[in-house]
Amino acid sequence: MERLQKYIADAGYTSRRKAEELIKLGKVFVNGQKVDELGFKVNGSDIVTIDGITITKDNNKEYYLLNKPREVICSVSDELGRRTVVDLIETNKRIYPVGRLDYDTTGLIILTNDGDLANLLMHPKNKIKKTYIAKIDGILNEDDFKKLRSGILIDDQKLIIDHFKVKEIDKEKNTSLVEITIHEGRNHIIRKLFAKLGYDVKKLTRISVGNLTLDNLKSGEYRHLTNSEIKELKNYLNK
């Protein structure tokens, strides 16, 4: 017997967190009966359905690393018909993105049907480090650096910066290229950070998540994670 949300995540339908939302919304049925309690348990003989789709476990896990282009949605579908990250992966498995990047943000995104790993990567307590390259309209001053070193209050919650450096300054165009590492996953957090300092982010790319990096992967390209990378990532999460 296992919890219903874990069963759904292990089947590769969605992440455990999203599965919990679906259960609360009353969209999950077990043996024809609606279940809306998170503590409900199922076994291998139970029939689980969501929106009329029968959920079956598939132990063949898949793990992808995608260099997300601009104007692509981090979702399995989009009601406006826009391209999603799932559209870019050739697979017959039901995979989904781990976390999200903004519509205009590019870079590293993981897609998988491993619900346990997705849950670990997204859980705030694991403090997974993510590194971004941002092009901003302006040149940071000493006061900005002091604020970055001490942490910045965003939406009534302090954001701690793990690492920060200026990679390039263009005085003629009045722009800066900066590298920043954080361990949070709040929506639009990097853009909000620089907005708080008075700068607009003109371009944003995520270059690493945990032990994974983009390397030479071009925009729109993807690859399978190697067994050693998956093992290293799980070890990283267990530190």
N, C-alpha and C positions, 0 to 999 in steps of 0.2 A: 504494500500500500504506500502511496505517496501523495503529497499535496497536489491538488488540481492544477494550481498555477505552475508548479514544477513540471508536471506531466506535459502541459501545453508548451512550455519553453523547451523541454527536452525533445519534443516532437518537431521543433523547428518552426512552429507557427509564428511566434513572436517572442520578445523578451519576457522574463518573468514579471517585471514591473508592469508591462503592458497587459500581460495576461491577468494580473490582479485587477487592473482597471476594467477589463472586459467582464470579469466575474462580478465585480461590484455593479456594473451596468446591466447585469442580468442577461448577457448575451451568450452565456455558456450553458449547455445542457448536457446532463449525464444520464444516459439510458432514457432519453426523452423528457427528463424532468429538469426544470431550470434550477441552477445552483448559483446563489449569490453570496455565499459565505466562504471566506478565504481558507478556513480550516478544513474544508471538505477534502476527503481522500478518495482516491480511485485505485483500481488495480488493472492488470492487463486485459481482463475480460470486459471491462466497462466500455461503453460506447460514448465518446465525448464529441460533441458537435458545437461549432461556432458559426452562426449565420448560415446554417444548413450544410456546412462543410464538416465531414467526419475527420477528426484529428487522429492520425496514426503515428506511432513512434518510428523513427528511422535512425538507427544508430550510426549511419554513415554521416559523420560531421564534415562540414566544409568550411574553410577559412580563407577569406580573400582580403588582400590589401589593395585598395583603389586610390588612385590619384584623382580626386573629384575635380571636374572642370567647373567653371562658373555656370550659373543659370541651370543647375541641376538640383533637384530636391532630394534631401536625405530622408526618404520614405519608401515604402514598398509600392505606393500608388499615389496619384495626385488627381483630385477631382477636377482640376483645370486642364488636365491633359499634358502637363509639363513632364519633361524627362526626369526620371528618378535614378538614383544610384543603382537600384536593382536592374533597371533596363540596360545598364552597361555591362552586366555580368552574364556570361553564357553558362547557364546551369539549369537543370530541371528540378533542382531542390528549391524549397521555399526558404530563401535566406532573407535577412533583414540587416539594416545598418546598426552598428553599435554606437549609440549617441547620434549627434548630428553636427553638421556644419551649415552655416547660413547659405542662402541661395547664391550670394555673390562671393562666398568664401571658397577657396580652393584647397586642395591638399589631401592629406592622409585620412582615410576613413576605413574602418574594418567592417566587413560584412560576413555573417556566419549564420548557421542554424544551430549553434551550440548555445542554448539558453543559459546554462550555468556560467559559461565564460562571459557572455554578454552582461549578465547581472553583476558579476564581479568587477568588470571593467567600468560599469556605469555607477556603481555604488560609491557615494561620496567618502565613506570611511576608508577606502583603499587609496585615495589620494594619488591617482595615476597622473604622472607628469606629462604635460602636452606642450610642445614647443611650436611657436608661430613666428613667421616673418611678416612684419607689417610695414607698409609704406604709408607714412603720415604726412599731412600737409603742414609742415613747420619744423622747427629745430628746437629740441628739448633744452631747457635751461637748468641751472643748478637746483632751483627750487623743485622742479619736476623730478630730478633724480632723488632728492631727499624724500619726496612723497612716495616714490616707487620703492625706495629702500625700507620705509617704515610701514608700507601697506596703505591701501586706499579704500575708503568706505564707499561701497556701491550698493544701492538699494538697501540701505541700513545694515549691510553685512560687510565686514572687512575682507578685502581681497589681498592675500599674501603673494608676493612675487618671488618665485624660487630663483629665477635667474633673469638678468636683463643686460643687454649691451647694444650699443649703437654700431651698426655695421658700415653705414655709409651716410654722408651728408652731402646734399646738393644745394649749396648756397644760392646758386643762380635761380633754381626752380623753387627754392625754399621748401625742400622736402627732406625727410629722413627715412632711412631703412633701418629698422630695429628688429632685434631678436628677443623674444620674451617667452619664458617658461612658467607655467602655472600648474596647479594640481586640482583646479576646479572645472566644472562642466556647465556652469550657468549659461543660459541662452544669451548670445550677443555680448559675452563678458569682455572680450578684448576691445570691441568697439566702444562699449560703455566705459571701459577703463580710460581710453584715450580721450573720449568725449569729456570725461570728468576733468581731465587735465587741459582741455580746451583745444584738442586736435581732432581732425577728421581722418579716419582710416580710408585711404584711397584704394588699397589693395591688401588682401590678407590671405596667407597660405599657412596651413598647418603642416609642419615637416616631420614631426615625430609624435608617437604615442607610446609611453613606456619604453620598451627596448626596440620598438619598430620605427624604421625611418623610410622616407620615400626613395632614397638612393637616386638612381637614374631613371626612375619610372616617369614617363611623360604624362601630360594631362590627358585623362580619359583612359589611360592604360591601367591594367590590374594584373595581379599575380596571386597564385596560391601561397599561403604561408607554409613554410617548411615545418616538418615535425620538430626540428630543433628550436625553431622560433616559437612554436606553440608551447613547447615545454619550458623554454626560457621565460615566456610571457607569464605562464602559470606560476613559475617559481618567483617571478618578480612580484606577482600579486600576493604571494604567500609570505613575503618578507615582513 
